[in-house]
Structures are given as C-alpha cells and as structure tokens.
Amino acid sequence: MSKQIRYDLYTMCLLKKDDKVLLIERPDHRGFPGYLGPGGKVDFPESPAEGAVREVLEETGLHVKRLMYKGLDEYVVPQTNYRYMVFNYISDDFEGELLTNPPEGKLLWVPIQEALELPMQPWFRRRFPMYFQEGTFEISVVWDEENKCALEDKVKRL
C-alpha cells in the first residue's frame, strides 16, 4: 500500500515599481532572515493567485490589481512523500499605502540591479532574477532527507 502524499502550497509575489522591487527585511526571529518578497501559505480553499494577493495585502498593505505568473519552485522529499510548492508571481499594478508597522519585517523599495547584493536566503537569490526575465520558470529539487543532499536539481525556463 502506498503512503499518502502531503502537499504544502505557498506563494511569493514581487511588486515592481519602475526599476525597483519591494522586499521585506525579515529579522532572524521570524525565520528565513534576510530580504525576500511577500508571500506565504495558500489557505484552503483559495487558489494560489488568491493567496498571493491576500499575502501581499497582509504583509504590505498594498492591493494587487493584476498578477503575472512567473513560475513554480518545488521541493520534493521521496522518503516522506512530501511536496512543498511555491507559486511565484510579479505585479506592477497595485494600489494603497505601505503598512507603517508590517508584520513580517521592514518594507523597502530596492533597485532591482542592487537587490542581489543584499543578504538573502539561497533559494530566493536563485529565483530572484527569473522574475524579471521573459517567460516562466520551473525549479524542482528532489531532496534525500537521510543524506541531506539533493538527488536532482533542475531549473527550466519555459
């Protein structure tokens, strides 16, 4: 008998204004310290796009009016039948005012060309440039939990 597969769905949505991107400077105590984009877990039964819009509003105070899907980043652990999927979006169509006391960390408009100089989680640094390239991307990592290493690591530009 096969073991049930467990899925976790997350989103990330970068907001672009001119040549800048909105990033969150997350403190160490929040987990995933460094700079990253707004996002989080998709609540059931919302869609990934609905989750991205909600997460941006909760973390920044901005209302996204239009999204562009950029790609999928997934992490699969065969030993535990676990799949962690992040649906990635970008938007330059939003309105509202930034929160004065955001829940996840300090909000900063950062020049896109300078963003990779900031401290970031390796997984975010890897996918960051792909948000600004034509087309979509798919990143898939198959992880060996026992040996703590990647069995497969694929990046596809679509």
mmCIF file of the C-alpha atoms, coordinates in Angstrom:
data_MODEL
# 
_entry.id   MODEL 
# 
loop_
_atom_site.group_PDB 
_atom_site.id 
_atom_site.type_symbol 
_atom_site.label_atom_id 
_atom_site.label_alt_id 
_atom_site.label_comp_id 
_atom_site.label_asym_id 
_atom_site.label_entity_id 
_atom_site.label_seq_id 
_atom_site.pdbx_PDB_ins_code 
_atom_site.Cartn_x 
_atom_site.Cartn_y 
_atom_site.Cartn_z 
_atom_site.occupancy 
_atom_site.B_iso_or_equiv 
_atom_site.pdbx_formal_charge 
_atom_site.auth_seq_id 
_atom_site.auth_comp_id 
_atom_site.auth_asym_id 
_atom_site.auth_atom_id 
_atom_site.pdbx_PDB_model_num 
ATOM 1   C CA . MET A 1 1   ? 0.000  0.000  0.000   1.00 0.00 ? 1   MET A CA 1 
ATOM 2   C CA . SER A 1 2   ? 1.394  3.417  -0.917  1.00 0.00 ? 2   SER A CA 1 
ATOM 3   C CA . LYS A 1 3   ? 1.835  6.166  1.614   1.00 0.00 ? 3   LYS A CA 1 
ATOM 4   C CA . GLN A 1 4   ? -0.298 9.293  1.266   1.00 0.00 ? 4   GLN A CA 1 
ATOM 5   C CA . ILE A 1 5   ? 1.424  12.276 -0.351  1.00 0.00 ? 5   ILE A CA 1 
ATOM 6   C CA . ARG A 1 6   ? 1.431  15.525 1.631   1.00 0.00 ? 6   ARG A CA 1 
ATOM 7   C CA . TYR A 1 7   ? 1.418  18.863 -0.207  1.00 0.00 ? 7   TYR A CA 1 
ATOM 8   C CA . ASP A 1 8   ? 2.086  22.352 1.089   1.00 0.00 ? 8   ASP A CA 1 
ATOM 9   C CA . LEU A 1 9   ? 1.248  25.260 -1.217  1.00 0.00 ? 9   LEU A CA 1 
ATOM 10  C CA . TYR A 1 10  ? 2.865  28.675 -0.847  1.00 0.00 ? 10  TYR A CA 1 
ATOM 11  C CA . THR A 1 11  ? 3.074  31.860 -2.885  1.00 0.00 ? 11  THR A CA 1 
ATOM 12  C CA . MET A 1 12  ? 5.514  34.688 -3.399  1.00 0.00 ? 12  MET A CA 1 
ATOM 13  C CA . CYS A 1 13  ? 4.678  37.905 -5.230  1.00 0.00 ? 13  CYS A CA 1 
ATOM 14  C CA . LEU A 1 14  ? 7.207  40.588 -6.063  1.00 0.00 ? 14  LEU A CA 1 
ATOM 15  C CA . LEU A 1 15  ? 5.926  44.116 -6.570  1.00 0.00 ? 15  LEU A CA 1 
ATOM 16  C CA . LYS A 1 16  ? 7.757  46.185 -9.170  1.00 0.00 ? 16  LYS A CA 1 
ATOM 17  C CA . LYS A 1 17  ? 7.650  49.973 -9.441  1.00 0.00 ? 17  LYS A CA 1 
ATOM 18  C CA . ASP A 1 18  ? 9.817  51.490 -12.170 1.00 0.00 ? 18  ASP A CA 1 
ATOM 19  C CA . ASP A 1 19  ? 13.289 49.993 -11.627 1.00 0.00 ? 19  ASP A CA 1 
ATOM 20  C CA . LYS A 1 20  ? 12.623 48.968 -8.002  1.00 0.00 ? 20  LYS A CA 1 
ATOM 21  C CA . VAL A 1 21  ? 11.184 45.947 -6.245  1.00 0.00 ? 21  VAL A CA 1 
ATOM 22  C CA . LEU A 1 22  ? 9.500  45.815 -2.832  1.00 0.00 ? 22  LEU A CA 1 
ATOM 23  C CA . LEU A 1 23  ? 11.320 43.492 -0.434  1.00 0.00 ? 23  LEU A CA 1 
ATOM 24  C CA . ILE A 1 24  ? 10.829 42.587 3.207   1.00 0.00 ? 24  ILE A CA 1 
ATOM 25  C CA . GLU A 1 25  ? 13.852 42.683 5.503   1.00 0.00 ? 25  GLU A CA 1 
ATOM 26  C CA . ARG A 1 26  ? 12.955 39.760 7.763   1.00 0.00 ? 26  ARG A CA 1 
ATOM 27  C CA . PRO A 1 27  ? 14.581 39.619 11.190  1.00 0.00 ? 27  PRO A CA 1 
ATOM 28  C CA . ASP A 1 28  ? 16.214 36.391 12.391  1.00 0.00 ? 28  ASP A CA 1 
ATOM 29  C CA . HIS A 1 29  ? 13.451 35.600 14.906  1.00 0.00 ? 29  HIS A CA 1 
ATOM 30  C CA . ARG A 1 30  ? 10.803 35.432 12.107  1.00 0.00 ? 30  ARG A CA 1 
ATOM 31  C CA . GLY A 1 31  ? 12.647 32.633 10.272  1.00 0.00 ? 31  GLY A CA 1 
ATOM 32  C CA . PHE A 1 32  ? 14.112 32.928 6.761   1.00 0.00 ? 32  PHE A CA 1 
ATOM 33  C CA . PRO A 1 33  ? 16.136 36.042 7.727   1.00 0.00 ? 33  PRO A CA 1 
ATOM 34  C CA . GLY A 1 34  ? 17.332 38.477 5.088   1.00 0.00 ? 34  GLY A CA 1 
ATOM 35  C CA . TYR A 1 35  ? 15.495 40.075 2.215   1.00 0.00 ? 35  TYR A CA 1 
ATOM 36  C CA . LEU A 1 36  ? 12.662 38.371 0.370   1.00 0.00 ? 36  LEU A CA 1 
ATOM 37  C CA . GLY A 1 37  ? 9.346  39.056 -1.295  1.00 0.00 ? 37  GLY A CA 1 
ATOM 38  C CA . PRO A 1 38  ? 5.880  38.993 0.251   1.00 0.00 ? 38  PRO A CA 1 
ATOM 39  C CA . GLY A 1 39  ? 4.227  35.604 0.359   1.00 0.00 ? 39  GLY A CA 1 
ATOM 40  C CA . GLY A 1 40  ? 3.118  32.707 2.456   1.00 0.00 ? 40  GLY A CA 1 
ATOM 41  C CA . LYS A 1 41  ? 0.903  29.666 2.738   1.00 0.00 ? 41  LYS A CA 1 
ATOM 42  C CA . VAL A 1 42  ? -2.129 29.277 0.478   1.00 0.00 ? 42  VAL A CA 1 
ATOM 43  C CA . ASP A 1 43  ? -5.216 28.932 2.684   1.00 0.00 ? 43  ASP A CA 1 
ATOM 44  C CA . PHE A 1 44  ? -7.730 26.256 1.743   1.00 0.00 ? 44  PHE A CA 1 
ATOM 45  C CA . PRO A 1 45  ? -9.812 26.589 -0.436  1.00 0.00 ? 45  PRO A CA 1 
ATOM 46  C CA . GLU A 1 46  ? -8.273 29.716 -2.042  1.00 0.00 ? 46  GLU A CA 1 
ATOM 47  C CA . SER A 1 47  ? -6.317 29.459 -5.292  1.00 0.00 ? 47  SER A CA 1 
ATOM 48  C CA . PRO A 1 48  ? -2.584 30.213 -5.413  1.00 0.00 ? 48  PRO A CA 1 
ATOM 49  C CA . ALA A 1 49  ? -3.320 33.567 -7.131  1.00 0.00 ? 49  ALA A CA 1 
ATOM 50  C CA . GLU A 1 50  ? -5.864 34.488 -4.449  1.00 0.00 ? 50  GLU A CA 1 
ATOM 51  C CA . GLY A 1 51  ? -3.322 33.503 -1.795  1.00 0.00 ? 51  GLY A CA 1 
ATOM 52  C CA . ALA A 1 52  ? -0.657 35.713 -3.396  1.00 0.00 ? 52  ALA A CA 1 
ATOM 53  C CA . VAL A 1 53  ? -2.997 38.730 -3.446  1.00 0.00 ? 53  VAL A CA 1 
ATOM 54  C CA . ARG A 1 54  ? -4.040 38.134 0.183   1.00 0.00 ? 54  ARG A CA 1 
ATOM 55  C CA . GLU A 1 55  ? -0.454 37.664 1.398   1.00 0.00 ? 55  GLU A CA 1 
ATOM 56  C CA . VAL A 1 56  ? 0.692  40.899 -0.296  1.00 0.00 ? 56  VAL A CA 1 
ATOM 57  C CA . LEU A 1 57  ? -2.166 42.793 1.356   1.00 0.00 ? 57  LEU A CA 1 
ATOM 58  C CA . GLU A 1 58  ? -1.464 41.284 4.800   1.00 0.00 ? 58  GLU A CA 1 
ATOM 59  C CA . GLU A 1 59  ? 2.299  41.839 4.639   1.00 0.00 ? 59  GLU A CA 1 
ATOM 60  C CA . THR A 1 60  ? 2.470  45.201 2.831   1.00 0.00 ? 60  THR A CA 1 
ATOM 61  C CA . GLY A 1 61  ? -0.947 46.894 2.903   1.00 0.00 ? 61  GLY A CA 1 
ATOM 62  C CA . LEU A 1 62  ? -0.990 47.064 -0.910  1.00 0.00 ? 62  LEU A CA 1 
ATOM 63  C CA . HIS A 1 63  ? -3.885 45.783 -3.037  1.00 0.00 ? 63  HIS A CA 1 
ATOM 64  C CA . VAL A 1 64  ? -2.682 43.887 -6.114  1.00 0.00 ? 64  VAL A CA 1 
ATOM 65  C CA . LYS A 1 65  ? -4.945 44.561 -9.086  1.00 0.00 ? 65  LYS A CA 1 
ATOM 66  C CA . ARG A 1 66  ? -3.245 42.318 -11.659 1.00 0.00 ? 66  ARG A CA 1 
ATOM 67  C CA . LEU A 1 67  ? -0.768 39.425 -11.342 1.00 0.00 ? 67  LEU A CA 1 
ATOM 68  C CA . MET A 1 68  ? 1.607  37.781 -13.774 1.00 0.00 ? 68  MET A CA 1 
ATOM 69  C CA . TYR A 1 69  ? 2.501  34.151 -13.092 1.00 0.00 ? 69  TYR A CA 1 
ATOM 70  C CA . LYS A 1 70  ? 6.286  33.662 -13.236 1.00 0.00 ? 70  LYS A CA 1 
ATOM 71  C CA . GLY A 1 71  ? 6.900  30.093 -12.188 1.00 0.00 ? 71  GLY A CA 1 
ATOM 72  C CA . LEU A 1 72  ? 6.956  27.214 -9.769  1.00 0.00 ? 72  LEU A CA 1 
ATOM 73  C CA . ASP A 1 73  ? 9.637  26.316 -7.234  1.00 0.00 ? 73  ASP A CA 1 
ATOM 74  C CA . GLU A 1 74  ? 9.129  22.870 -5.713  1.00 0.00 ? 74  GLU A CA 1 
ATOM 75  C CA . TYR A 1 75  ? 10.946 20.764 -3.174  1.00 0.00 ? 75  TYR A CA 1 
ATOM 76  C CA . VAL A 1 76  ? 10.155 17.030 -3.055  1.00 0.00 ? 76  VAL A CA 1 
ATOM 77  C CA . VAL A 1 77  ? 11.179 14.549 -0.344  1.00 0.00 ? 77  VAL A CA 1 
ATOM 78  C CA . PRO A 1 78  ? 10.507 10.977 -1.577  1.00 0.00 ? 78  PRO A CA 1 
ATOM 79  C CA . GLN A 1 79  ? 11.257 9.330  1.810   1.00 0.00 ? 79  GLN A CA 1 
ATOM 80  C CA . THR A 1 80  ? 8.368  11.197 3.442   1.00 0.00 ? 80  THR A CA 1 
ATOM 81  C CA . ASN A 1 81  ? 6.116  11.653 0.363   1.00 0.00 ? 81  ASN A CA 1 
ATOM 82  C CA . TYR A 1 82  ? 6.240  15.411 0.855   1.00 0.00 ? 82  TYR A CA 1 
ATOM 83  C CA . ARG A 1 83  ? 5.986  18.113 -1.825  1.00 0.00 ? 83  ARG A CA 1 
ATOM 84  C CA . TYR A 1 84  ? 6.417  21.834 -0.999  1.00 0.00 ? 84  TYR A CA 1 
ATOM 85  C CA . MET A 1 85  ? 5.329  24.072 -3.892  1.00 0.00 ? 85  MET A CA 1 
ATOM 86  C CA . VAL A 1 86  ? 5.812  27.845 -4.216  1.00 0.00 ? 86  VAL A CA 1 
ATOM 87  C CA . PHE A 1 87  ? 3.794  29.637 -6.917  1.00 0.00 ? 87  PHE A CA 1 
ATOM 88  C CA . ASN A 1 88  ? 5.643  32.797 -7.945  1.00 0.00 ? 88  ASN A CA 1 
ATOM 89  C CA . TYR A 1 89  ? 4.066  35.982 -9.271  1.00 0.00 ? 89  TYR A CA 1 
ATOM 90  C CA . ILE A 1 90  ? 5.031  39.552 -10.104 1.00 0.00 ? 90  ILE A CA 1 
ATOM 91  C CA . SER A 1 91  ? 2.893  42.674 -10.333 1.00 0.00 ? 91  SER A CA 1 
ATOM 92  C CA . ASP A 1 92  ? 3.356  46.275 -11.350 1.00 0.00 ? 92  ASP A CA 1 
ATOM 93  C CA . ASP A 1 93  ? -0.370 47.025 -10.929 1.00 0.00 ? 93  ASP A CA 1 
ATOM 94  C CA . PHE A 1 94  ? -1.262 47.697 -7.307  1.00 0.00 ? 94  PHE A CA 1 
ATOM 95  C CA . GLU A 1 95  ? -2.589 50.490 -5.096  1.00 0.00 ? 95  GLU A CA 1 
ATOM 96  C CA . GLY A 1 96  ? -2.659 51.597 -1.496  1.00 0.00 ? 96  GLY A CA 1 
ATOM 97  C CA . GLU A 1 97  ? -0.224 52.710 1.173   1.00 0.00 ? 97  GLU A CA 1 
ATOM 98  C CA . LEU A 1 98  ? 2.546  50.650 2.728   1.00 0.00 ? 98  LEU A CA 1 
ATOM 99  C CA . LEU A 1 99  ? 1.914  49.490 6.274   1.00 0.00 ? 99  LEU A CA 1 
ATOM 100 C CA . THR A 1 100 ? 3.711  51.562 8.898   1.00 0.00 ? 100 THR A CA 1 
ATOM 101 C CA . ASN A 1 101 ? 4.196  48.518 11.150  1.00 0.00 ? 101 ASN A CA 1 
ATOM 102 C CA . PRO A 1 102 ? 4.376  45.481 8.821   1.00 0.00 ? 102 PRO A CA 1 
ATOM 103 C CA . PRO A 1 103 ? 4.081  42.043 10.479  1.00 0.00 ? 103 PRO A CA 1 
ATOM 104 C CA . GLU A 1 104 ? 6.948  40.262 8.697   1.00 0.00 ? 104 GLU A CA 1 
ATOM 105 C CA . GLY A 1 105 ? 9.689  42.896 8.759   1.00 0.00 ? 105 GLY A CA 1 
ATOM 106 C CA . LYS A 1 106 ? 10.743 46.243 7.338   1.00 0.00 ? 106 LYS A CA 1 
ATOM 107 C CA . LEU A 1 107 ? 9.471  47.063 3.815   1.00 0.00 ? 107 LEU A CA 1 
ATOM 108 C CA . LEU A 1 108 ? 11.966 48.594 1.373   1.00 0.00 ? 108 LEU A CA 1 
ATOM 109 C CA . TRP A 1 109 ? 11.863 49.617 -2.280  1.00 0.00 ? 109 TRP A CA 1 
ATOM 110 C CA . VAL A 1 110 ? 15.187 48.326 -3.598  1.00 0.00 ? 110 VAL A CA 1 
ATOM 111 C CA . PRO A 1 111 ? 16.700 48.954 -7.059  1.00 0.00 ? 111 PRO A CA 1 
ATOM 112 C CA . ILE A 1 112 ? 16.400 45.637 -8.923  1.00 0.00 ? 112 ILE A CA 1 
ATOM 113 C CA . GLN A 1 113 ? 20.021 45.864 -10.080 1.00 0.00 ? 113 GLN A CA 1 
ATOM 114 C CA . GLU A 1 114 ? 21.229 46.148 -6.449  1.00 0.00 ? 114 GLU A CA 1 
ATOM 115 C CA . ALA A 1 115 ? 18.941 43.590 -4.815  1.00 0.00 ? 115 ALA A CA 1 
ATOM 116 C CA . LEU A 1 116 ? 21.268 40.595 -5.188  1.00 0.00 ? 116 LEU A CA 1 
ATOM 117 C CA . GLU A 1 117 ? 23.903 42.452 -3.133  1.00 0.00 ? 117 GLU A CA 1 
ATOM 118 C CA . LEU A 1 118 ? 21.612 42.148 -0.090  1.00 0.00 ? 118 LEU A CA 1 
ATOM 119 C CA . PRO A 1 119 ? 21.602 39.164 2.294   1.00 0.00 ? 119 PRO A CA 1 
ATOM 120 C CA . MET A 1 120 ? 19.018 36.622 1.055   1.00 0.00 ? 120 MET A CA 1 
ATOM 121 C CA . GLN A 1 121 ? 18.102 33.007 1.524   1.00 0.00 ? 121 GLN A CA 1 
ATOM 122 C CA . PRO A 1 122 ? 19.884 30.950 -1.188  1.00 0.00 ? 122 PRO A CA 1 
ATOM 123 C CA . TRP A 1 123 ? 16.584 29.693 -2.632  1.00 0.00 ? 123 TRP A CA 1 
ATOM 124 C CA . PHE A 1 124 ? 15.299 33.253 -3.063  1.00 0.00 ? 124 PHE A CA 1 
ATOM 125 C CA . ARG A 1 125 ? 18.593 34.519 -4.509  1.00 0.00 ? 125 ARG A CA 1 
ATOM 126 C CA . ARG A 1 126 ? 18.458 31.686 -7.059  1.00 0.00 ? 126 ARG A CA 1 
ATOM 127 C CA . ARG A 1 127 ? 14.979 32.536 -8.348  1.00 0.00 ? 127 ARG A CA 1 
ATOM 128 C CA . PHE A 1 128 ? 15.071 36.346 -7.957  1.00 0.00 ? 128 PHE A CA 1 
ATOM 129 C CA . PRO A 1 129 ? 16.467 37.133 -11.466 1.00 0.00 ? 129 PRO A CA 1 
ATOM 130 C CA . MET A 1 130 ? 13.869 34.841 -13.064 1.00 0.00 ? 130 MET A CA 1 
ATOM 131 C CA . TYR A 1 131 ? 11.034 37.158 -12.014 1.00 0.00 ? 131 TYR A CA 1 
ATOM 132 C CA . PHE A 1 132 ? 12.390 39.791 -14.419 1.00 0.00 ? 132 PHE A CA 1 
ATOM 133 C CA . GLN A 1 133 ? 13.073 37.533 -17.410 1.00 0.00 ? 133 GLN A CA 1 
ATOM 134 C CA . GLU A 1 134 ? 10.706 36.659 -20.237 1.00 0.00 ? 134 GLU A CA 1 
ATOM 135 C CA . GLY A 1 135 ? 8.566  33.562 -19.828 1.00 0.00 ? 135 GLY A CA 1 
ATOM 136 C CA . THR A 1 136 ? 8.154  31.331 -16.824 1.00 0.00 ? 136 THR A CA 1 
ATOM 137 C CA . PHE A 1 137 ? 10.439 29.090 -14.811 1.00 0.00 ? 137 PHE A CA 1 
ATOM 138 C CA . GLU A 1 138 ? 10.253 25.770 -13.040 1.00 0.00 ? 138 GLU A CA 1 
ATOM 139 C CA . ILE A 1 139 ? 12.678 24.802 -10.286 1.00 0.00 ? 139 ILE A CA 1 
ATOM 140 C CA . SER A 1 140 ? 12.456 21.268 -8.945  1.00 0.00 ? 140 SER A CA 1 
ATOM 141 C CA . VAL A 1 141 ? 14.634 19.852 -6.180  1.00 0.00 ? 141 VAL A CA 1 
ATOM 142 C CA . VAL A 1 142 ? 14.332 16.214 -5.106  1.00 0.00 ? 142 VAL A CA 1 
ATOM 143 C CA . TRP A 1 143 ? 15.809 16.014 -1.626  1.00 0.00 ? 143 TRP A CA 1 
ATOM 144 C CA . ASP A 1 144 ? 17.352 12.989 0.095   1.00 0.00 ? 144 ASP A CA 1 
ATOM 145 C CA . GLU A 1 145 ? 16.356 13.572 3.703   1.00 0.00 ? 145 GLU A CA 1 
ATOM 146 C CA . GLU A 1 146 ? 18.546 10.748 5.014   1.00 0.00 ? 146 GLU A CA 1 
ATOM 147 C CA . ASN A 1 147 ? 21.774 12.053 3.446   1.00 0.00 ? 147 ASN A CA 1 
ATOM 148 C CA . LYS A 1 148 ? 20.779 15.755 3.494   1.00 0.00 ? 148 LYS A CA 1 
ATOM 149 C CA . CYS A 1 149 ? 21.544 16.335 -0.184  1.00 0.00 ? 149 CYS A CA 1 
ATOM 150 C CA . ALA A 1 150 ? 19.785 16.967 -3.481  1.00 0.00 ? 150 ALA A CA 1 
ATOM 151 C CA . LEU A 1 151 ? 19.215 13.874 -5.628  1.00 0.00 ? 151 LEU A CA 1 
ATOM 152 C CA . GLU A 1 152 ? 18.001 16.050 -8.502  1.00 0.00 ? 152 GLU A CA 1 
ATOM 153 C CA . ASP A 1 153 ? 18.128 19.786 -9.008  1.00 0.00 ? 153 ASP A CA 1 
ATOM 154 C CA . LYS A 1 154 ? 16.521 21.072 -12.198 1.00 0.00 ? 154 LYS A CA 1 
ATOM 155 C CA . VAL A 1 155 ? 15.871 24.578 -13.462 1.00 0.00 ? 155 VAL A CA 1 
ATOM 156 C CA . LYS A 1 156 ? 13.785 25.003 -16.597 1.00 0.00 ? 156 LYS A CA 1 
ATOM 157 C CA . ARG A 1 157 ? 12.995 28.218 -18.448 1.00 0.00 ? 157 ARG A CA 1 
ATOM 158 C CA . LEU A 1 158 ? 9.657  27.893 -20.216 1.00 0.00 ? 158 LEU A CA 1 
# 
